[in-house]
Amino acid sequence: MKTVNVQEAKTHLSRLLARVEAGERVTISRAGVPLAELRPVVAAPPRAFGPMEITVPKDFDGSLPEEELDRWE
């Protein structure tokens, strides 16, 4: 893990982000005291919607047929 001071982080942010993209963590410190950490973001796996599997049709938000609209009025 690399440690840099705030000024170096401001000056070389693009370089530090390239290192983070490669999987490295970078600690940013002020006066030798760690303040923050740059690290890769790990995408969370998609969450299941309860115990059932559901399929939402592509036209879910489309217009309802006239006979269905009549039932709601």
C-alpha positions as CSV (number, residue, x, y, z in Angstrom):
1,M,0.0,0.0,0.0
2,K,1.3,3.4,-1.0
3,T,1.0,6.4,1.3
4,V,1.1,10.0,-0.1
5,N,0.5,13.4,1.4
6,V,-2.4,15.6,0.4
7,Q,-0.3,17.8,-1.9
8,E,1.1,14.8,-3.8
9,A,-2.4,13.3,-4.1
10,K,-3.7,16.6,-5.6
11,T,-0.8,16.8,-8.0
12,H,-0.8,13.2,-9.1
13,L,-4.4,12.1,-8.8
14,S,-4.6,10.6,-12.3
15,R,-1.4,8.5,-11.6
16,L,-2.8,7.4,-8.2
17,L,-6.1,6.4,-9.8
18,A,-4.2,4.3,-12.4
19,R,-2.6,2.4,-9.5
20,V,-5.9,2.0,-7.8
21,E,-7.4,0.6,-11.1
22,A,-4.5,-1.9,-11.0
23,G,-5.8,-3.1,-7.6
24,E,-3.5,-1.1,-5.3
25,R,-4.7,0.8,-2.3
26,V,-3.4,4.4,-1.7
27,T,-3.5,6.1,1.7
28,I,-3.7,9.9,1.8
29,S,-2.2,11.5,4.9
30,R,-1.7,15.0,6.3
31,A,1.3,15.7,8.5
32,G,1.8,11.9,8.6
33,V,-1.7,11.2,9.9
34,P,-3.8,9.0,7.6
35,L,-7.0,10.7,6.4
36,A,-8.4,8.7,3.6
37,E,-7.8,5.6,1.4
38,L,-8.3,5.2,-2.3
39,R,-9.2,1.7,-3.2
40,P,-10.9,-0.2,-6.0
41,V,-14.7,-0.3,-5.9
42,V,-16.0,-3.9,-5.8
43,A,-19.3,-4.2,-7.5
44,A,-21.9,-6.0,-5.3
45,P,-23.6,-9.0,-6.9
46,P,-27.2,-8.5,-7.9
47,R,-29.6,-9.2,-5.0
48,A,-32.4,-11.7,-5.3
49,F,-35.9,-10.4,-4.8
50,G,-37.1,-12.7,-2.1
51,P,-37.3,-16.5,-2.6
52,M,-39.2,-16.3,-5.9
53,E,-37.9,-15.7,-9.3
54,I,-40.0,-13.1,-11.2
55,T,-39.8,-11.9,-14.7
56,V,-40.8,-8.3,-15.6
57,P,-41.9,-7.9,-19.2
58,K,-40.2,-5.3,-21.3
59,D,-43.6,-3.5,-21.8
60,F,-44.3,-3.4,-18.0
61,D,-44.8,0.4,-18.0
62,G,-46.6,0.5,-21.4
63,S,-50.2,1.5,-21.9
64,L,-52.9,-0.9,-20.6
65,P,-55.4,-2.4,-23.1
66,E,-58.7,-0.5,-23.2
67,E,-60.7,-3.3,-21.5
68,E,-58.3,-3.2,-18.6
69,L,-58.6,0.6,-18.3
70,D,-62.4,0.3,-18.3
71,R,-62.2,-2.1,-15.3
72,W,-60.3,0.5,-13.3
73,E,-62.6,3.3,-14.0
